[in-house]
Amino acid sequence: MLFRTIEMPARTYPSFGRCIFCGKSEDLTDEHVVPEALTGIGEMKIALGSCRKHNNEANERYEQPALRNDFLPVRRMLSLKRKRRGKKTTSARISGFASNPHEIDLLTADPSEFDRSLDPFDAPPIFTFVMHPPPGLLIGEERAEGSPSIRIGILHLGKPTPSNAEGTHALRSPGVLGAPEMMVAKMAFCFAVAERGLDFERYTDLRDLLMGRRSDVFNFVGTPVVEEKLANRHLHAFYFRKREAFETVIVHLFASFGGPMYEVVLEPR
């Protein structure tokens, strides 16, 4: 049974007095475990958890590209808040919408077929996302060159199709390969630090990935190596796991809607 809620546990973790990425204690700002733009009711954050330099770098390198592309349709259809501006995203319109009586292949269709824009309320109630194989580190495969294969997952958001809809609906939205996975890696890292404390001897490889010192995100992020059946009481959820030689975090996005699960490698055990 799905609860289809946008609520999540509200928790503010105490400050460590320094940036969880570089260790500096100057010019600190709150670090959100779940990005504000993916937050519904309630939020998880580390008070004064990161310096503005690294917070801004992460935002520019992969968070904003993912939020403005891969996650834009679901943010708008669920009316998730942007807390800094105190507004919801319901006024914005979604582009790349097609309505016709024929089946449309989202991967091969001509872009000209998606030439309409519409309000989120009128959008097809689906969110498409990319599914990768398990993290390379967990299955002993080098993924420095990227993911060898992908699948497209479809999440139904539980909204009724508008009564004035005509024909078959399809939604095409842009994606930035690697950006959502980097954002998920950061969420897992922040959750692990918030729950287990700040120790710069831990999670060093994952920290290097997030700080741009390496670029092999698919060695760290992918679908869970073991099929999981998890609770769906909240919008997003996190779980620690032990996988033979590694510790990992399961990041379950849009859990209350049956959304995608990612497994993120923290460090060797």
VOLUMNU-95413 format. One record per residue (C-alpha): residue in three letters; x negated, y, z negated. Coordinates in pm, whole numbers, padded with zeros to 5 digits, always signed. Layout:
<nodes>
AlaXYZ;...
</nodes>
This chain:
<nodes>
Met+00000+00000+00000;Leu-00134+00345+00096;Phe-00061+00644-00126;Arg-00139+00899+00146;Thr-00247+01169-00096;Ile-00499+01449-00059;Glu-00572+01445-00432;Met-00914+01344-00564;Pro-01079+01344-00907;Ala-01184+01693-01014;Arg-01527+01683-01173;Thr-01805+01936-01218;Tyr-02136+01772-01307;Pro-02371+01980-01526;Ser-02659+02165-01366;Phe-03007+02012-01367;Gly-03152+02362-01366;Arg-03322+02302-01034;Cys-03251+02205-00676;Ile-03183+01834-00635;Phe-03366+01844-00299;Cys-03683+02048-00356;Gly-03695+02100-00733;Lys-03707+02479-00725;Ser-03519+02662-00998;Glu-03462+02994-00819;Asp-03157+03112-00625;Leu-02937+02813-00709;Thr-02581+02756-00590;Asp-02319+02488-00651;Glu-02368+02167-00452;His-02047+01994-00349;Val-02053+01615-00345;Val-01763+01630-00100;Pro-01793+01930+00135;Glu-01538+02198+00059;Ala-01388+02166+00406;Leu-01303+01799+00339;Thr-01164+01868-00008;Gly-00795+01840-00080;Ile-00665+01884-00435;Gly-00952+01858-00681;Glu-01324+01873-00607;Met-01651+01711-00707;Lys-01958+01929-00738;Ile-02290+01968-00917;Ala-02308+02307-01086;Leu-02604+02503-00948;Gly-02720+02184-00782;Ser-02920+02314-00487;Cys-03113+02618-00377;Arg-02953+02836-00111;Lys-03233+02758+00134;His-03165+02384+00145;Asn-02790+02429+00106;Asn-02787+02655+00413;Glu-03021+02429+00611;Ala-02796+02125+00559;Asn-02492+02333+00645;Glu-02643+02451+00974;Arg-02817+02128+01082;Tyr-02538+01876+01039;Glu-02249+01973+00811;Gln-02096+02247+01024;Pro-02150+02055+01354;Ala-01963+01758+01201;Leu-01688+01965+01040;Arg-01623+02174+01351;Asn-01618+01875+01584;Asp-01576+01521+01451;Phe-01366+01614+01147;Leu-01181+01915+01285;Pro-00857+01735+01386;Val-00813+01552+01054;Arg-00894+01866+00853;Arg-00624+02057+01034;Met-00362+01785+01043;Leu-00398+01727+00666;Ser-00415+02103+00601;Leu-00730+02066+00391;Lys-00837+02384+00220;Arg-01139+02601+00277;Lys-01179+02714-00080;Arg-01422+02999-00024;Arg-01171+03176+00192;Gly-00870+03067-00012;Lys-00687+02964+00302;Lys-00556+02650+00460;Thr-00629+02558+00819;Thr-00269+02524+00929;Ser-00279+02840+01141;Ala-00554+02713+01366;Arg-00474+02526+01685;Ile-00610+02197+01816;Ser-00733+02182+02173;Gly-00786+01879+02393;Phe-00433+01746+02375;Ala-00257+01551+02649;Ser+00105+01443+02680;Asn+00214+01230+02972;Pro+00390+00898+03033;His+00069+00710+03113;Glu-00184+00542+02891;Ile-00500+00746+02848;Asp-00843+00601+02777;Leu-00999+00849+02534;Leu-01352+00750+02638;Thr-01320+00766+03017;Ala-01038+01011+03084;Asp-01104+01319+03296;Pro-01133+01626+03068;Ser-00875+01802+03283;Glu-00613+01564+03141;Phe-00667+01726+02801;Asp-00585+02085+02882;Arg-00331+02180+02617;Ser-00355+02323+02268;Leu-00102+02290+01990;Asp-00036+02350+01623;Pro-00155+02080+01382;Phe+00205+01990+01296;Asp+00268+01896+01658;Ala-00051+01696+01706;Pro-00054+01317+01747;Pro-00091+01191+01388;Ile-00417+01006+01452;Phe-00783+01062+01373;Thr-01048+00885+01579;Phe-01394+00818+01439;Val-01713+00640+01545;Met-01800+00306+01385;His-02164+00193+01381;Pro-02325-00141+01289;Pro-02452-00174+00929;Pro-02757+00033+00830;Gly-03074-00094+00992;Leu-03249-00130+00657;Leu-02983-00374+00536;Ile-03004-00609+00833;Gly-03373-00577+00915;Glu-03332-00386+01241;Glu-03521-00069+01324;Arg-03282+00213+01415;Ala-03519+00504+01467;Glu-03399+00534+01827;Gly-03034+00544+01728;Ser-02739+00309+01692;Pro-02743+00023+01949;Ser-02365+00006+01977;Ile-02057+00190+01860;Arg-01684+00130+01833;Ile-01399+00375+01801;Gly-01180+00350+01494;Ile-00829+00495+01481;Leu-00668+00622+01160;His-00295+00689+01150;Leu-00228+00979+00916;Gly+00125+00878+00830;Lys+00294+01182+00979;Pro+00599+01126+01198;Thr+00566+01203+01565;Pro+00735+01542+01629;Ser+01095+01514+01745;Asn+01025+01744+02038;Ala+00737+01530+02164;Glu+00747+01411+02519;Gly+00587+01100+02661;Thr+00269+00935+02542;His+00040+01145+02323;Ala-00337+01144+02314;Leu-00589+01367+02143;Arg-00945+01419+02252;Ser-01189+01592+02019;Pro-01564+01652+02052;Gly-01819+01464+01845;Val-02183+01516+01752;Leu-02359+01180+01722;Gly-02553+01164+01398;Ala-02405+01474+01232;Pro-02119+01295+01049;Glu-02358+01021+00941;Met-02601+01280+00800;Met-02316+01444+00613;Val-02211+01106+00469;Ala-02574+01038+00369;Lys-02581+01368+00181;Met-02253+01288+00006;Ala-02393+00953-00112;Phe-02717+01114-00227;Cys-02537+01388-00422;Phe-02305+01132-00581;Ala-02597+00911-00686;Val-02790+01202-00836;Ala-02480+01336-01012;Glu-02399+00998-01166;Arg-02748+00869-01241;Gly-02948+01184-01303;Leu-03221+01371-01122;Asp-03546+01180-01082;Phe-03770+01286-00795;Glu-03929+00942-00789;Arg-03594+00797-00677;Tyr-03425+00817-00338;Thr-03740+00964-00182;Asp-03680+00825+00169;Leu-03316+00937+00170;Arg-03421+01280+00040;Asp-03677+01305+00322;Leu-03402+01227+00573;Leu-03177+01500+00434;Met-03460+01754+00431;Gly-03549+01687+00795;Arg-03877+01507+00733;Arg-03747+01202+00920;Ser-03467+01147+01170;Asp-03370+00779+01150;Val-03023+00828+01001;Phe-02893+00496+01140;Asn-03148+00308+00930;Phe-02962+00448+00628;Val-02597+00481+00733;Gly-02352+00242+00898;Thr-02049+00027+00830;Pro-02063-00182+00510;Val-02272-00495+00551;Val-02004-00686+00357;Glu-01633-00640+00423;Glu-01481-00440+00140;Lys-01128-00414+00003;Leu-01121-00100-00207;Ala-00869+00109-00400;Asn-00694+00388-00214;Arg-00563+00609-00493;His-00760+00920-00390;Leu-00850+01111-00076;His-01218+01006-00094;Ala-01400+00749-00308;Phe-01756+00636-00391;Tyr-01891+00300-00513;Phe-02239+00178-00604;Arg-02350-00157-00460;Lys-02650-00390-00485;Arg-02749-00558-00159;Glu-03037-00800-00218;Ala-03342-00569-00187;Phe-03150-00238-00181;Glu-02915-00020-00379;Thr-02643+00147-00176;Val-02334+00367-00203;Ile-02007+00300-00025;Val-01850+00627+00089;His-01481+00577+00164;Leu-01351+00882+00350;Phe-00976+00949+00358;Ala-00934+00637+00145;Ser-00569+00706+00065;Phe-00496+00695+00438;Gly-00702+00379+00498;Gly-00993+00577+00643;Pro-01345+00473+00743;Met-01600+00322+00504;Tyr-01972+00392+00531;Glu-02257+00225+00348;Val-02559+00443+00265;Val-02893+00295+00157;Leu-03029+00472-00152;Glu-03357+00293-00217;Pro-03518-00050-00262;Arg-03421-00222-00586;
</nodes>
